[in-house]
Amino acid sequence: MTDIDYARYDRIRPIHWTGDTLELLDQRRLPFATEYVTCGDSDAVAAAIQALAVRGAPAIGIAAAWGVVLAARDIEADDAAQAAGRIEPALQRLNAARPTAVNLAWALARMRAAMLRAQAGKGGDWRNALEAEARAIETEDLAANRAMGVLGASLIEEGSGVLTHCNTGSLATAGFGTALGVIRAGVAQGRIDRVFAGETRPWNQGARLTVWELQQDGIDATLIADAAASHLMKGGGVQWVVVGADRICANGDVANKIGTYQLAIAARHHGVRFMVVAPSSTVDMETPSGELIEIEERDPGELLGVGGSRTVAEGVQAWNPVFDITPAALIDAIVTEKGIVERPDTASMQSLFRG
Ligand SMILES: CSC[C@H]1O[C@H](OP(=O)(O)O)[C@H](O)[C@@H]1O
């Protein structure tokens, strides 16, 4: 199989640590403007996560980790123990930015652990330990995505068509992407002939971000309305639906962008296989099943217009849950950097994540 030239996918990096500030590629402005949000403190990072200037489960974890580094610069402390107490309110505000993606809490836990190691004299100066940990979280995510790309692509037969949802590419991660990494690897290896991307209403991650990312790679992708997905599957246009995740539970239930659940139902009905691709930082073995996951509900105003132009009459009500839960029974494979869980359930998840 063809080796992957990963460097060609490195042009888009949503997160840049300057040494003093965190520069975030403002994903609200893409694809028509390349603008950055400069964060000088942790609360600016929390605001950028909440506003979706930076978004995507792994990317918000990475941004939050750098937010902790910024918070450490705003406190005085004689040692790591004192610092841990003084910095905690900033970590709580970062954690409160968005509730569904477990990567946010996971990254903050990693940063707290780095401070504890520094406290025990195992991590050197506690500020340096935090910066090293944030860098490690970012580096590990990129490596995980590259490994998952090849792993997931290995499940896809040559000549396949694939449908993806939302944006799971370099914009949502440290680079290369999760589900989009599988698509990049599958196209590079000649396994995937046709790529379809759902627009992903209401925030249009697919229409504004995914097809733009793939265009940068020179990969032809066809945009479809979310409502066209079942019709595409019925006509045999795709053999796989490949999506990301925001939280994967101990029984294999998956929280992901709203619309994922109905894609899984349609895929099962039409004999299309369903793959979830996510790093182990998205696996939450402490949450037994999907009904226990908090589903973020955002401003209904996100449904009332597009690109700043209102499309709905004044006074109309809207409901805007931005994630849903796909039961494990509808998932054929969960691909992580630690391996593949086929036909996920509690036992198969535990064999990989609680061995
Ligand atoms: C690899 S990104 C995972 C996940 O995050 C996205 O949500 P959002 O754009 O609201 O941050 C979407 O659910 C992706 O599948």
The ligand as an SDF file (V2000), in Angstrom:
LIG
                    3D

 15 15  0  0  0  0  0  0  0  0999 V2000
  -12.4990   15.3580   15.5600 C   0  0  0  0  0  0  0  0  0  0  0  0
  -13.7090   16.5580   15.9280 S   0  0  0  0  0  0  0  0  0  0  0  0
  -14.8780   15.6500   16.8000 C   0  0  0  0  0  0  0  0  0  0  0  0
  -16.2650   16.2770   16.7350 C   0  0  0  0  0  0  0  0  0  0  0  0
  -16.3220   17.6740   17.1660 O   0  0  0  0  0  0  0  0  0  0  0  0
  -17.2930   18.3550   16.3300 C   0  0  0  0  0  0  0  0  0  0  0  0
  -18.1840   19.1720   17.0600 O   0  0  0  0  0  0  0  0  0  0  0  0
  -18.0200   20.7910   17.0600 P   0  0  0  0  0  0  0  0  0  0  0  0
  -17.7630   21.2150   15.6450 O   0  0  0  0  0  0  0  0  0  0  0  0
  -19.3470   21.2910   17.6180 O   0  0  0  0  0  0  0  0  0  0  0  0
  -16.8690   21.0620   17.9960 O   0  0  0  0  0  0  0  0  0  0  0  0
  -18.0510   17.2370   15.6740 C   0  0  0  0  0  0  0  0  0  0  0  0
  -18.9910   16.6580   16.5600 O   0  0  0  0  0  0  0  0  0  0  0  0
  -16.8980   16.2870   15.3770 C   0  0  0  0  0  0  0  0  0  0  0  0
  -17.3270   15.0510   14.9340 O   0  0  0  0  0  0  0  0  0  0  0  0
  1  2  1  0
  2  3  1  0
  3  4  1  0
  4  5  1  0
  4 14  1  0
  5  6  1  0
  6  7  1  0
  6 12  1  0
  7  8  1  0
  8  9  2  0
  8 10  1  0
  8 11  1  0
 12 13  1  0
 12 14  1  0
 14 15  1  0
M  END
$$$$
